[in-house]
Amino acid sequence: AGAGKLAGELVQSGAFSKAIVIGGGVQHAGRNYEKGFGIFSDVGICAQNLMENYGLERILILDADAHAGDGIYAIFAHDPRVLFISIHQDPCTLYPGPGYRNPIGEGEGLG
């Protein structure tokens, strides 16, 4: 989780123009639970850190993976500052199960 946070900070500070963190399964970890090989949501931690400590007002998280990013969705479903897009295989055929086209946020994060 620290590598994702650091990558975001290095790009935001201008030290690097882009950064990448190699890993997998972290899109399944939620705010207070681990799931699908993800103990911490490095993407969620990075996004939250950039909004709270660097003043970012809008963040786009694009998850292009075979599996739906259910943990990231759960973390940011109510947050209107975060647009989370998950491109994944049909959830009827693959773990974790959620990820149909109708979950488009909740409450203030709807839309």
SULKAWO-V171781 format. One record per pair of residues at least 6 apart in sequence whose C-alpha atoms are under 8 Angstrom apart, sorted by the first residue. I is the first residue (numbers start at 1). GAP is how many residues later the second one is. Records with the same first field share a line. If there is no record, write none. Layout:
I: GAP ; GAP
//
This chain:
1: 39 ; 40 ; 41 ; 42 ; 44 ; 45
2: 40
3: 18 ; 39
4: 17 ; 38 ; 39 ; 41 ; 42
5: 37 ; 38 ; 40 ; 41 ; 42 ; 44
6: 40
7: 12 ; 13 ; 14
8: 11 ; 38 ; 39 ; 42
9: 41
10: 6 ; 9
11: 6 ; 7 ; 8
12: 38 ; 42
24: 13 ; 14
25: 11 ; 12 ; 13
26: 10 ; 11 ; 12 ; 13 ; 14 ; 15 ; 16 ; 17
27: 11 ; 14 ; 16 ; 36 ; 41 ; 42 ; 43 ; 44 ; 45
28: 6 ; 7 ; 8 ; 9 ; 10 ; 13 ; 40 ; 41 ; 42 ; 43 ; 44
29: 6 ; 7 ; 9 ; 10 ; 11 ; 12 ; 41 ; 42 ; 43
30: 10 ; 11 ; 40 ; 41 ; 42 ; 44 ; 45
31: 9 ; 10 ; 40 ; 43 ; 44
33: 6 ; 7
34: 6
35: 36
36: 60
41: 30 ; 31
43: 18 ; 29
44: 28 ; 31
47: 12
50: 6
51: 6 ; 7
57: 24
58: 23 ; 24 ; 25
59: 22 ; 23 ; 24
60: 22 ; 23 ; 24 ; 25
61: 21 ; 22 ; 23 ; 24
62: 22 ; 23 ; 24 ; 25
63: 6 ; 21 ; 22 ; 23 ; 24
64: 22 ; 23 ; 24
65: 21 ; 22 ; 23 ; 24
66: 21 ; 22 ; 23
67: 21 ; 22 ; 24 ; 27 ; 28 ; 29
68: 18 ; 19 ; 20 ; 21 ; 23 ; 27 ; 28 ; 29 ; 30 ; 31
69: 17 ; 30
70: 26 ; 28 ; 29
72: 12
73: 11 ; 32
76: 6 ; 8 ; 29 ; 33
77: 27 ; 28 ; 29 ; 30 ; 32 ; 33
78: 27 ; 28 ; 29 ; 30 ; 31 ; 32
79: 29 ; 30
80: 28 ; 29 ; 30
81: 28
82: 27
86: 13
88: 11
90: 9 ; 10
91: 6 ; 7 ; 8 ; 9
104: 6 ; 7
105: 6
//
